[in-house]
Amino acid sequence: MAWYHSYFKGLPQRAWKLHQNEEYTDFEVDFLRDVLEIKEGNRILDVLSGYGRHAIPLAEAGCELTCIDISTEYCEELQAAVNSKQLDIDVICADVLGYNFPEKSFNAAYCFGNSFSFFPRRETQQLITAVANTLKKGGYYAIQTENLAESILPNFQTRNWMPVKEGIIYLAENDYRPEEGYIEAEQTFISGAESVTHMVRQHIYTLSEISYMFETAGLQVTGTFGNLEADPFVLGDEQLYLIARKL
């Protein structure tokens, strides 16, 4: 069983949510509205949606969302928000790799939250192709990742740590495996007397490799940006926003 099946619960799940910046999320939602050419009434697929930090404001703006995530805790939290706010969001708690989406159903799709690197090459291609098949012709697919080779490798750190919020400390020991193309990380979260450790595997691709996988799936890459101001991605940028269009 892959690491992400059991990672997003308890202390790691709480730490990840606390680490998110609400103002930056608002900027990302505005960015999505722009690059996905979202209109009121559009059907949108949120891949690995978490607790719905992007989906909820899009639904509040009049879009119809389908959200899929493997974390029971996040799905329950999102469903509670859907029920209380009466939002048009279909919450699916499942492994995205094993889920069959209806073809040509969505006007747009996105995968944000640094989740794109969870899968090895074959499964990543499988996911991109599945999303491409569920898009209507001309629909856009946007991804965000901090685990691009051009972002990670120039300043690779074998150890790092940071305070989160509410007294939580995050520590990581990273081992890059070039033959396999992934980072194996021992991640530890500490909160008072509580400590949780997980082994995490993040698959590292170059921008060229990702672009090729999108093109193989019938998606034309229309933009690769290093920030929400849409500056072109360059070597060393901390993250990538990639936009592609269904041919």
C-alpha positions as CSV (number, residue, x, y, z in Angstrom):
1,M,0.0,0.0,0.0
2,A,1.4,3.4,-1.0
3,W,2.3,5.9,1.8
4,Y,-0.4,8.4,1.0
5,H,-3.1,5.9,1.9
6,S,-2.4,6.4,5.6
7,Y,-0.5,9.7,5.7
8,F,-3.4,12.3,5.8
9,K,-4.9,11.7,9.2
10,G,-4.2,12.9,12.7
11,L,-1.2,15.1,13.4
12,P,0.2,15.2,9.8
13,Q,-3.2,16.1,8.4
14,R,-3.7,18.9,11.0
15,A,-0.2,20.2,10.4
16,W,-0.7,20.4,6.6
17,K,-3.9,22.3,7.0
18,L,-2.4,24.7,9.5
19,H,0.5,25.4,7.1
20,Q,-1.9,26.7,4.4
21,N,-2.1,30.5,3.9
22,E,-5.7,31.6,3.4
23,E,-4.8,34.7,1.5
24,Y,-2.5,32.8,-0.9
25,T,-5.3,30.3,-1.4
26,D,-7.6,33.2,-2.5
27,F,-4.9,34.2,-5.0
28,E,-4.8,30.7,-6.3
29,V,-8.5,30.5,-6.7
30,D,-8.4,33.8,-8.7
31,F,-5.6,32.3,-10.8
32,L,-7.7,29.2,-11.5
33,R,-10.7,31.3,-12.6
34,D,-8.4,33.0,-15.1
35,V,-6.3,30.2,-16.5
36,L,-9.2,27.7,-16.6
37,E,-11.5,30.3,-18.2
38,I,-14.1,29.4,-15.5
39,K,-17.7,30.6,-16.0
40,E,-20.7,30.3,-13.7
41,G,-22.3,26.9,-14.1
42,N,-19.1,25.1,-15.3
43,R,-18.5,21.6,-14.1
44,I,-15.0,21.3,-12.6
45,L,-13.0,18.4,-11.3
46,D,-10.7,18.9,-8.2
47,V,-8.1,16.1,-8.2
48,L,-6.8,15.3,-4.7
49,S,-9.0,18.1,-3.2
50,G,-8.1,17.8,0.4
51,Y,-10.6,19.7,2.6
52,G,-11.8,21.8,-0.4
53,R,-9.9,25.0,0.1
54,H,-10.1,25.8,-3.6
55,A,-13.4,24.0,-4.4
56,I,-15.5,25.7,-1.8
57,P,-15.0,29.3,-3.1
58,L,-15.4,28.1,-6.7
59,A,-18.7,26.4,-5.7
60,E,-19.8,29.6,-3.9
61,A,-19.2,31.4,-7.2
62,G,-21.7,29.2,-8.9
63,C,-19.6,26.3,-10.3
64,E,-20.5,22.6,-10.0
65,L,-17.5,20.8,-8.4
66,T,-16.5,17.1,-8.2
67,C,-13.8,16.6,-5.5
68,I,-11.9,13.4,-5.0
69,D,-9.5,12.6,-2.2
70,I,-8.3,9.5,-0.3
71,S,-8.3,11.1,3.1
72,T,-11.4,10.2,5.1
73,E,-10.8,13.1,7.5
74,Y,-10.6,15.6,4.7
75,C,-13.6,14.2,2.9
76,E,-15.7,14.3,6.0
77,E,-14.7,17.9,6.7
78,L,-15.5,18.9,3.1
79,Q,-18.8,17.1,3.2
80,A,-19.8,18.9,6.4
81,A,-19.0,22.2,4.7
82,V,-21.1,21.2,1.7
83,N,-24.0,20.3,3.9
84,S,-23.9,23.5,6.0
85,K,-23.5,25.8,3.1
86,Q,-25.6,23.9,0.6
87,L,-22.9,23.9,-2.0
88,D,-23.0,22.1,-5.4
89,I,-20.0,19.8,-4.6
90,D,-19.9,16.0,-5.1
91,V,-17.4,14.6,-2.6
92,I,-15.8,11.3,-3.6
93,C,-13.6,9.5,-1.0
94,A,-11.5,7.1,-3.0
95,D,-8.1,6.4,-4.5
96,V,-8.0,8.5,-7.7
97,L,-6.0,5.9,-9.5
98,G,-8.8,3.4,-9.2
99,Y,-11.7,5.6,-9.9
100,N,-13.6,5.7,-13.2
101,F,-14.7,9.2,-14.2
102,P,-17.3,9.7,-16.9
103,E,-15.7,10.8,-20.2
104,K,-16.1,14.4,-21.6
105,S,-17.9,15.6,-18.5
106,F,-15.9,18.5,-17.2
107,N,-15.2,22.0,-18.5
108,A,-11.9,22.1,-16.4
109,A,-9.8,20.3,-13.9
110,Y,-7.0,21.1,-11.5
111,C,-4.6,19.4,-9.1
112,F,-3.1,21.8,-6.6
113,G,-1.7,21.4,-3.1
114,N,1.7,19.9,-4.1
115,S,0.1,16.4,-4.7
116,F,1.2,15.8,-8.3
117,S,4.4,14.0,-7.2
118,F,2.7,11.2,-5.3
119,F,2.8,8.7,-8.1
120,P,5.5,6.9,-10.1
121,R,5.8,7.4,-13.9
122,R,3.3,4.8,-15.1
123,E,0.6,5.9,-12.6
124,T,1.3,9.6,-13.2
125,Q,0.7,9.0,-16.9
126,Q,-2.4,7.0,-16.1
127,L,-3.8,9.9,-14.0
128,I,-3.1,12.6,-16.5
129,T,-4.8,10.5,-19.2
130,A,-7.8,9.8,-17.0
131,V,-8.2,13.5,-16.4
132,A,-7.8,14.3,-20.1
133,N,-10.5,11.8,-21.0
134,T,-12.9,13.4,-18.6
135,L,-12.5,16.9,-20.1
136,K,-14.6,18.3,-22.8
137,K,-12.8,19.5,-25.9
138,G,-11.1,22.8,-25.3
139,G,-11.2,22.3,-21.5
140,Y,-8.2,23.2,-19.4
141,Y,-6.2,21.2,-16.8
142,A,-4.0,23.0,-14.3
143,I,-1.4,21.5,-11.9
144,Q,0.8,22.9,-9.2
145,T,3.9,21.2,-7.8
146,E,6.9,22.1,-5.7
147,N,8.6,18.8,-6.5
148,L,9.9,19.6,-10.0
149,A,13.5,18.5,-10.6
150,E,14.4,22.1,-11.6
151,S,13.0,23.4,-8.3
152,I,14.3,20.7,-5.9
153,L,17.7,19.6,-7.1
154,P,19.6,22.9,-7.4
155,N,19.3,23.5,-3.7
156,F,18.6,20.0,-2.4
157,Q,18.5,19.7,1.4
158,T,19.1,16.3,3.1
159,R,17.6,17.6,6.4
160,N,15.2,20.4,7.1
161,W,12.7,21.4,9.8
162,M,10.2,24.2,10.4
163,P,7.7,25.3,13.0
164,V,4.1,25.0,11.8
165,K,1.5,26.5,14.1
166,E,-0.1,25.6,17.4
167,G,3.3,24.3,18.7
168,I,3.7,21.7,15.9
169,I,7.3,21.1,14.7
170,Y,8.0,19.4,11.3
171,L,11.3,17.6,10.6
172,A,12.4,15.7,7.5
173,E,15.4,13.7,6.5
174,N,15.6,13.4,2.7
175,D,17.3,10.8,0.5
176,Y,17.3,11.5,-3.3
177,R,17.5,8.2,-5.3
178,P,18.5,9.3,-8.8
179,E,18.2,5.8,-10.4
180,E,14.6,5.6,-9.4
181,G,13.9,9.3,-9.7
182,Y,12.3,9.9,-6.3
183,I,13.0,11.4,-2.8
184,E,12.5,9.0,0.1
185,A,11.8,11.2,3.2
186,E,11.4,10.3,6.8
187,Q,9.0,13.0,8.0
188,T,8.3,13.6,11.7
189,F,5.6,15.8,13.3
190,I,5.9,16.7,17.0
191,S,3.3,18.4,19.1
192,G,4.0,18.3,22.8
193,A,4.4,14.7,23.9
194,E,2.8,13.4,20.6
195,S,5.2,12.4,17.8
196,V,4.2,10.8,14.4
197,T,6.7,9.6,11.8
198,H,6.0,8.6,8.2
199,M,8.1,7.4,5.3
200,V,7.1,9.5,2.2
201,R,8.1,9.0,-1.4
202,Q,7.9,11.9,-3.8
203,H,8.6,11.3,-7.5
204,I,10.7,13.9,-9.2
205,Y,10.1,14.8,-12.9
206,T,11.6,17.5,-15.1
207,L,9.4,20.0,-16.8
208,S,10.1,18.3,-20.1
209,E,9.0,14.9,-18.8
210,I,5.7,16.4,-17.4
211,S,5.0,18.2,-20.6
212,Y,5.6,15.0,-22.6
213,M,3.1,13.1,-20.4
214,F,0.5,15.8,-20.9
215,E,1.0,15.8,-24.7
216,T,0.8,12.0,-24.7
217,A,-2.6,12.3,-23.1
218,G,-3.9,14.7,-25.8
219,L,-3.3,17.9,-23.8
220,Q,-1.5,20.8,-25.3
221,V,0.7,22.7,-22.7
222,T,-0.2,26.4,-23.0
223,G,1.7,27.9,-20.0
224,T,4.4,27.0,-17.5
225,F,4.6,29.6,-14.7
226,G,6.8,30.0,-11.6
227,N,4.2,32.1,-9.7
228,L,0.7,33.4,-9.7
229,E,1.8,36.5,-11.6
230,A,2.3,34.1,-14.6
231,D,6.0,34.8,-14.9
232,P,7.5,32.0,-17.1
233,F,9.0,29.2,-15.1
234,V,12.8,29.2,-14.9
235,L,15.4,27.0,-13.2
236,G,15.4,27.4,-9.5
237,D,11.8,28.6,-9.2
238,E,10.2,27.1,-6.0
239,Q,7.1,25.8,-7.8
240,L,5.5,25.2,-11.1
241,Y,2.0,26.1,-12.3
242,L,1.4,24.2,-15.6
243,I,-1.7,24.8,-17.8
244,A,-2.8,22.5,-20.6
245,R,-5.7,22.4,-23.0
246,K,-7.7,19.4,-24.3
247,L,-7.2,19.1,-28.0
